[in-house]
Structure formats: structure tokens, C-alpha cells
């Protein structure tokens, strides 16, 4: 399934696709590009996300409501853990029961939320896979059109002028190659079945939220 760093349940919308790339989207034959961002900014992806949020609205609303209730249920366990860590002469052994109780309940909460959001997550993974099949072709077309000799990820570049960003050009190619995608996976489909697939972007449909107990634990120390 698709993963998200923050695993937030609140629906997030992808920013509109950027304006067309400058005529020379490279500097001295070197350019940067965010492949994952290009998929997110493609018209097919944005349209599919809206369709997923509509089709699975009931489940996503249920997950959001349940998430809020679970956070309330976790609060007494978080407080107990914090109190255990603040106790005089607290040790790992003395804190362990409270920590274990909190971790067990958190794990169960995450699994419950994952069940509610699984259909939407699976649909989005299918959307990404369909677009990613054309990502390599889109990159090659953009590179060839703009005579790029070396293409780097943004993370690999210490500094780059805006004109060196090839991402908008890749988005344009993706829009041409993949004008639309389906959101209903075929029977038996599993994420990652496509051979060459770009890494999935950060989830934009609501995903199971991990209660923010770690931050509270740190604050409680």
C-alpha cells in the first residue's frame, strides 16, 4: 500500500499544475526534475484524486471521525506515560508498562484507521501506477526536446536556477501521454505489479493518522 510520512487523515489537495516550462528549461545542458512531483501535478492524477475523495467520502469521513475519537481515547494513556517518566527515580523498567500500554493501543488504532482508508489508498496506488508507466517516456521526451545532457533530482543539486527545473515540462508530457486514468483496480490487482514503476508520491487522499504521542512523549520528558 502507499505510505505517507505523516499519515494524516485530513484531505489534502495537490497544487495546480505549474505554468508551462520556460523555453530553455536547463542551464548548460544540466537540469533538475522532481519525478514524483510531476506525477502529483499531472492532470490525470489531480482528477483521479478528486474522484477518489468523492467515491470514498463515506469511508474517509468515518475514518476522520474515528481518528478524533481514538486520539481522545489515547490521551489518558499518554498522560500515564508522561507521569511515569516524570516520577522520581523513574527507570526503564518502571516506565515500561505505561509505554507498552500506549504502544499497543496506538497500534490497534492505526490498524483500525488503515482498514477504513484501505479502499481509497488502494485506488490511489492504482492511479499512480498507471501514470508511472509513462513517466520514463515523459522524461525522455522532455530531455530530448530541451537538449538536456544531465538530469538530476532536486536533492542532488546544491543550487539551481528556476530555469533549470524540467519538472513542468515532464508534467506537460504526462498530460499528453496519460490524459486520464481509472480509479478502480481490476480484480486481483496489487500495488507494485507493474515492472518499472516510479516511487509513489506522498498521499493526497486521507491516510491513517498516527496519533502524535511521540511528540507529546518528548515534551513530557
SULWO-V274940 format. One record per residue. N is the residue number from 0. RES is the residue in one small letter. PSI is psi in whole degrees, -180 to 180 (999 if undefined). Layout:
n=N res=RES psi=PSI
n=N res=RES psi=PSI
This chain:
n=0 res=x psi=160
n=1 res=x psi=145
n=2 res=x psi=160
n=3 res=x psi=140
n=4 res=x psi=-42
n=5 res=x psi=-14
n=6 res=x psi=49
n=7 res=x psi=146
n=8 res=x psi=-25
n=9 res=x psi=134
n=10 res=x psi=137
n=11 res=x psi=143
n=12 res=x psi=137
n=13 res=x psi=140
n=14 res=x psi=147
n=15 res=x psi=151
n=16 res=x psi=146
n=17 res=x psi=162
n=18 res=x psi=154
n=19 res=x psi=147
n=20 res=x psi=153
n=21 res=x psi=162
n=22 res=x psi=-37
n=23 res=x psi=87
n=24 res=x psi=50
n=25 res=x psi=162
n=26 res=x psi=115
n=27 res=x psi=41
n=28 res=x psi=5
n=29 res=x psi=135
n=30 res=x psi=165
n=31 res=x psi=158
n=32 res=x psi=140
n=33 res=x psi=98
n=34 res=x psi=-43
n=35 res=x psi=-41
n=36 res=x psi=-34
n=37 res=x psi=-41
n=38 res=x psi=-45
n=39 res=x psi=-35
n=40 res=x psi=-5
n=41 res=x psi=150
n=42 res=x psi=-39
n=43 res=x psi=-41
n=44 res=x psi=-47
n=45 res=x psi=-41
n=46 res=x psi=-43
n=47 res=x psi=-39
n=48 res=x psi=-43
n=49 res=x psi=-40
n=50 res=x psi=-40
n=51 res=x psi=-44
n=52 res=x psi=-31
n=53 res=x psi=-47
n=54 res=x psi=-36
n=55 res=x psi=25
n=56 res=x psi=-42
n=57 res=x psi=-49
n=58 res=x psi=-40
n=59 res=x psi=-38
n=60 res=x psi=-40
n=61 res=x psi=-41
n=62 res=x psi=-39
n=63 res=x psi=-42
n=64 res=x psi=-42
n=65 res=x psi=-34
n=66 res=x psi=-44
n=67 res=x psi=-40
n=68 res=x psi=-40
n=69 res=x psi=-36
n=70 res=x psi=-38
n=71 res=x psi=-38
n=72 res=x psi=-32
n=73 res=x psi=-23
n=74 res=x psi=-44
n=75 res=x psi=-34
n=76 res=x psi=-37
n=77 res=x psi=-43
n=78 res=x psi=-42
n=79 res=x psi=-40
n=80 res=x psi=-46
n=81 res=x psi=-43
n=82 res=x psi=-37
n=83 res=x psi=-39
n=84 res=x psi=-25
n=85 res=x psi=-12
n=86 res=x psi=145
n=87 res=x psi=138
n=88 res=x psi=32
n=89 res=x psi=140
n=90 res=x psi=170
n=91 res=x psi=-39
n=92 res=x psi=-38
n=93 res=x psi=-28
n=94 res=x psi=-22
n=95 res=x psi=-46
n=96 res=x psi=-44
n=97 res=x psi=-40
n=98 res=x psi=-43
n=99 res=x psi=-41
n=100 res=x psi=-41
n=101 res=x psi=-46
n=102 res=x psi=-40
n=103 res=x psi=-44
n=104 res=x psi=-37
n=105 res=x psi=-44
n=106 res=x psi=-43
n=107 res=x psi=-37
n=108 res=x psi=-43
n=109 res=x psi=-41
n=110 res=x psi=-38
n=111 res=x psi=-45
n=112 res=x psi=-35
n=113 res=x psi=-37
n=114 res=x psi=-38
n=115 res=x psi=-36
n=116 res=x psi=-4
n=117 res=x psi=-44
n=118 res=x psi=-42
n=119 res=x psi=-39
n=120 res=x psi=-41
n=121 res=x psi=-41
n=122 res=x psi=-42
n=123 res=x psi=-38
n=124 res=x psi=-38
n=125 res=x psi=-41
n=126 res=x psi=-48
n=127 res=x psi=-43
n=128 res=x psi=-40
n=129 res=x psi=-43
n=130 res=x psi=-40
n=131 res=x psi=-24
n=132 res=x psi=-26
n=133 res=x psi=4
n=134 res=x psi=-45
n=135 res=x psi=-43
n=136 res=x psi=-41
n=137 res=x psi=-42
n=138 res=x psi=-47
n=139 res=x psi=-40
n=140 res=x psi=-44
n=141 res=x psi=-41
n=142 res=x psi=-44
n=143 res=x psi=-44
n=144 res=x psi=-36
n=145 res=x psi=12
n=146 res=x psi=46
n=147 res=x psi=130
n=148 res=x psi=-28
n=149 res=x psi=124
n=150 res=x psi=125
n=151 res=x psi=159
n=152 res=x psi=155
n=153 res=x psi=-33
n=154 res=x psi=-25
n=155 res=x psi=-10
n=156 res=x psi=129
n=157 res=x psi=-35
n=158 res=x psi=144
n=159 res=x psi=137
n=160 res=x psi=152
n=161 res=x psi=-33
n=162 res=x psi=-15
n=163 res=x psi=-3
n=164 res=x psi=115
n=165 res=x psi=-3
n=166 res=x psi=-47
n=167 res=x psi=-36
n=168 res=x psi=-36
n=169 res=x psi=-39
n=170 res=x psi=-44
n=171 res=x psi=-42
n=172 res=x psi=-41
n=173 res=x psi=-41
n=174 res=x psi=-34
n=175 res=x psi=-41
n=176 res=x psi=-34
n=177 res=x psi=79
n=178 res=x psi=-27
n=179 res=x psi=160
n=180 res=x psi=163
n=181 res=x psi=158
n=182 res=x psi=3
n=183 res=x psi=107
n=184 res=x psi=147
n=185 res=x psi=162
n=186 res=x psi=133
n=187 res=x psi=-3
n=188 res=x psi=141
n=189 res=x psi=144
n=190 res=x psi=142
n=191 res=x psi=4
n=192 res=x psi=-29
n=193 res=x psi=138
n=194 res=x psi=-72
n=195 res=x psi=113
n=196 res=x psi=134
n=197 res=x psi=157
n=198 res=x psi=144
n=199 res=x psi=142
n=200 res=x psi=171
n=201 res=x psi=137
n=202 res=x psi=139
n=203 res=x psi=-11
n=204 res=x psi=157
n=205 res=x psi=138
n=206 res=x psi=161
n=207 res=x psi=131
n=208 res=x psi=136
n=209 res=x psi=117
n=210 res=x psi=137
n=211 res=x psi=59
n=212 res=x psi=-28
n=213 res=x psi=-44
n=214 res=x psi=-41
n=215 res=x psi=-35
n=216 res=x psi=-44
n=217 res=x psi=-39
n=218 res=x psi=-27
n=219 res=x psi=-14
n=220 res=x psi=999
